Amino acid sequence: MQGVIYPSIYEGFGLPPLEALACGAAVIAGRIEALQRDARQRRASGEPLDVDALARNILELLQDERQRLALASAGPAQAAKFSWAETARLTLEVYRRLVREKED
């Protein structure tokens, strides 16, 4: 079983869980804003510092092969929604808007 446990309390974007999804790993992550975009493709542990919930999610995922395989197979499709090309395009769009605003 491929899996990643990521109980982060702060993320700017959450690249490690996204990379894990792209590799077909089931991901258990803390329920914080940056990690919510892929909530349907992973198990959320609840509050990142809730050790009991995290342990419960790990055990459930280890014991439920069907859910583990479903999460792992859905991961690459979810990760494919994010690309460096799109990130670059959006960043360039912001830069262009800022230049226009400065010129006005």
Number of C-alpha atoms within 10 A of each C-alpha: 12 13 21 17 18 18 21 15 13 13 12 8 12 19 13 13 24 23 15 20 28 20 16 22 25 28 30 23 26 25 19 19 13 14 22 15 13 19 14 12 24 26 23 24 25 18 16 18 14 12 13 11 16 23 12 12 19 18 11 14 22 13 11 10 12 10 16 21 17 14 22 23 18 18 26 19 13 17 20 12 9 12 10 8 9 11 11 11 12 12 12 12 12 12 12 12 12 11 11 10 9 8 7 5
